[in-house]
């Protein structure tokens, strides 16, 4: 009798197994997936406001989609309204808490940061300054090559525009991890290219190349990864299509006037 019941149980188990498998498979298939029609809402640059403080949020001089296809709309929106806004608010909190920083320009703050430690002031003051310069150095329907005085100086210090472009591209591509590529005017009025890690910049102490920045490129992954993934060089090449050489020339004139 026991053998009979054992046989019945075995047969029942064999027939139930496929049923259970089908049920499990059905449960997996029915797990809801994100809708392909779900849309991402993009705001406006003018809608972004910083907390009240010593340093204002720099106005983005174009719409989020203005630099496409060089820089995509979502990258610009997140970069400006999230990353840059955070640096601005954090910097203002730090300045408000330190009387020695009151009424100092951002350039003067950068020149006195402690480079022996990775501190909040170093990171947020750098992040604020670097991004402010970055936004203004780009413009839709720009690119090409500089004209007049700056074109002459680039030829003088690099040999040709193409040589400068290759050096800048090389420095930007080889910057390990997060950081920035720079075109700077040194204390002798000569142009040089360099790179810095994280949010450091050539105004800070103890830099490999020190000077006044007139052009910079953000090579943090958040600046390009949504559109370019690992193809940093392609991002750099497309950056040259939106450089505002008029603004860069103005910065050169201002930098050399102070020498």
DATAFEN-V87480 format. One record per residue. N is the residue number from 1. SS is DSSP state (helix for helix, strand for strand, loop for the rest). PSI is psi in degrees with one decimal (* if undefined). NEAR is the number of other ideal C-beta (glycine too) atoms within 12 Angstrom. Layout:
{{N SS PSI NEAR} {N SS PSI NEAR}}
//
This chain:
{{1 loop -42.2 7} {2 helix -37.8 8} {3 helix -35.5 9} {4 helix -48.1 10} {5 helix -36.4 11} {6 helix -39.9 12} {7 helix -42.8 13} {8 helix -43.9 14} {9 helix -41.9 14} {10 helix -44.7 14} {11 helix -42.4 13} {12 helix -41.6 13} {13 helix -40.8 14} {14 helix -40.7 13} {15 helix -29.4 14} {16 helix -29.4 14} {17 helix -50.7 14} {18 helix -36.9 12} {19 helix -43.1 14} {20 helix -41.5 14} {21 helix -42.0 13} {22 helix -38.0 14} {23 helix -42.7 14} {24 helix -41.9 14} {25 helix -40.8 13} {26 helix -39.3 12} {27 helix -38.4 12} {28 helix -44.7 12} {29 helix -33.5 11} {30 loop 0.3 10} {31 loop 124.7 10} {32 loop 137.5 8} {33 loop 157.1 10} {34 loop 141.9 9} {35 loop 133.8 7} {36 loop -18.8 6} {37 loop -0.3 7} {38 loop 129.9 8} {39 loop 147.6 9} {40 loop 128.6 14} {41 loop 124.9 12} {42 loop 128.3 21} {43 loop -162.4 22} {44 loop 143.9 20} {45 helix -36.8 26} {46 helix -15.1 15} {47 helix -10.3 17} {48 loop 124.5 29} {49 loop 140.7 17} {50 loop 161.8 25} {51 loop 154.9 19} {52 loop 136.7 14} {53 loop -177.5 25} {54 loop -34.4 27} {55 loop 120.8 36} {56 loop 156.2 20} {57 loop 119.6 30} {58 loop 134.2 27} {59 loop 130.9 20} {60 loop 118.9 32} {61 loop 22.7 25} {62 loop 168.9 27} {63 loop 163.4 22} {64 loop -30.1 30} {65 loop 3.7 21} {66 loop -24.7 26} {67 loop 4.9 37} {68 loop 144.5 23} {69 loop 2.6 20} {70 loop -44.4 32} {71 loop 124.4 41} {72 loop 161.2 25} {73 helix -40.8 27} {74 helix -40.3 24} {75 helix -45.1 31} {76 helix -41.9 41} {77 helix -47.3 31} {78 helix -41.8 28} {79 helix -45.8 36} {80 helix -49.9 42} {81 helix -12.8 30} {82 helix -63.5 20} {83 helix -55.7 32} {84 helix -41.9 39} {85 helix -41.5 33} {86 helix -44.2 27} {87 helix -41.4 39} {88 helix -49.2 37} {89 helix -42.2 28} {90 helix -41.6 29} {91 helix -45.1 42} {92 helix -34.4 29} {93 helix -42.2 24} {94 helix -41.3 32} {95 helix -40.9 30} {96 helix -27.6 18} {97 loop -4.6 16} {98 loop 102.6 21} {99 helix -24.6 11} {100 helix -13.7 14} {101 helix -8.6 26} {102 loop 132.1 17} {103 loop 2.7 13} {104 loop 145.8 22} {105 loop 163.3 18} {106 helix -34.3 37} {107 helix -41.3 25} {108 helix -35.3 18} {109 helix -43.6 31} {110 helix -35.6 38} {111 helix -15.6 25} {112 loop 6.3 21} {113 loop 152.1 34} {114 loop 113.0 18} {115 loop -1.9 24} {116 loop -13.6 10} {117 loop 153.2 10} {118 loop 88.6 16} {119 loop 170.1 21} {120 helix -38.9 23} {121 helix -45.6 33} {122 helix -46.9 35} {123 helix -43.8 30} {124 helix -35.0 35} {125 helix -41.9 41} {126 helix -45.0 44} {127 helix -38.1 41} {128 helix -52.0 42} {129 helix -47.3 41} {130 helix -43.6 46} {131 helix -38.0 40} {132 helix -44.7 33} {133 helix -40.1 36} {134 helix -49.1 43} {135 helix -45.6 35} {136 helix -19.1 28} {137 loop 3.1 39} {138 strand 156.6 38} {139 loop 145.0 27} {140 loop 153.4 22} {141 loop 40.0 17} {142 loop -138.7 26} {143 loop -150.6 23} {144 loop -138.4 18} {145 loop 155.5 23} {146 loop 163.3 34} {147 loop 172.5 17} {148 helix -130.7 17} {149 helix -47.6 23} {150 helix -38.8 34} {151 helix -41.5 22} {152 helix -42.1 18} {153 helix -37.8 28} {154 helix -43.0 34} {155 helix -39.4 20} {156 helix -44.4 17} {157 helix -21.1 26} {158 helix -14.7 24} {159 loop -36.4 15} {160 loop 164.4 16} {161 helix -40.3 27} {162 helix -37.7 15} {163 helix -43.7 18} {164 helix -47.7 32} {165 helix -42.1 30} {166 helix -41.1 20} {167 helix -43.6 28} {168 helix -44.6 38} {169 helix -43.2 28} {170 helix -44.3 19} {171 helix -43.4 32} {172 helix -41.0 37} {173 helix -35.8 27} {174 helix -5.3 19} {175 loop 116.0 32} {176 loop 126.3 14} {177 loop -148.3 14} {178 loop 147.3 26} {179 strand -162.4 30} {180 strand 151.8 42} {181 strand 146.4 43} {182 strand 147.9 43} {183 strand 120.6 45} {184 strand 156.2 39} {185 strand 118.7 36} {186 loop -178.3 26} {187 loop -18.0 16} {188 loop 3.8 15} {189 loop 10.8 22} {190 loop 144.9 23} {191 strand 140.7 41} {192 strand 154.2 32} {193 strand 147.9 38} {194 strand 175.1 35} {195 strand 158.0 36} {196 strand 150.2 41} {197 strand 156.6 25} {198 loop -124.9 26} {199 loop 20.6 38} {200 loop 160.5 35} {201 loop 168.6 46} {202 loop -7.5 38} {203 loop -20.1 39} {204 loop 157.4 39} {205 loop 158.1 17} {206 loop 35.3 17} {207 loop 150.8 27} {208 loop -43.3 21} {209 loop 118.2 28} {210 loop 151.9 26} {211 loop -173.0 35} {212 strand 118.5 37} {213 strand 137.7 43} {214 strand -11.9 39} {215 strand 139.0 46} {216 strand 157.4 45} {217 strand 127.2 43} {218 strand 119.5 44} {219 loop 20.1 36} {220 loop 148.1 33} {221 helix -30.1 23} {222 helix -15.3 26} {223 helix -15.3 39} {224 loop -11.7 34} {225 helix -29.5 23} {226 helix -36.1 20} {227 helix -38.4 26} {228 helix -12.9 25} {229 loop -123.8 12} {230 loop 0.1 12} {231 loop 67.0 16} {232 helix -39.8 32} {233 helix -38.9 25} {234 helix -39.6 22} {235 helix -43.9 35} {236 helix -44.0 34} {237 helix -41.2 24} {238 helix -24.2 28} {239 helix -37.5 37} {240 loop -16.4 33} {241 loop -12.0 25} {242 loop 12.1 34} {243 strand 131.6 39} {244 loop 86.9 32} {245 helix -25.8 32} {246 helix -44.6 27} {247 helix -41.1 26} {248 helix -39.6 45} {249 helix -40.6 30} {250 helix -40.8 21} {251 helix -37.9 32} {252 helix -45.4 36} {253 helix -42.0 22} {254 helix -41.8 18} {255 helix -42.3 31} {256 helix -23.8 24} {257 helix -23.5 13} {258 loop -11.1 14} {259 loop * 15}}
//
